[in-house]
Amino acid sequence: MSITERCAKFTQLMYAQDFIEDHPFHHCLRTIKEATIEKKLNLVVWRAELA
């Protein structure tokens, strides 16, 4: 998967935040999702620097 495709997927995850707001456990979900996105974005940036 290209870096562009990866970034598009993360963008979709961030837009999905609107749906999570309605969930009773949205605080926990948001924290987990943000941590996951941050970790994956860091990996994408790191790989981009290697390229």
Summary of the structure (lengths in Angstrom):
residues: 51
radius of gyration: 12.6
end to end distance: 13.8
largest distance: 41.6
contacts: 107
relative contact order: 0.16
helix: 82%
strand: 0%
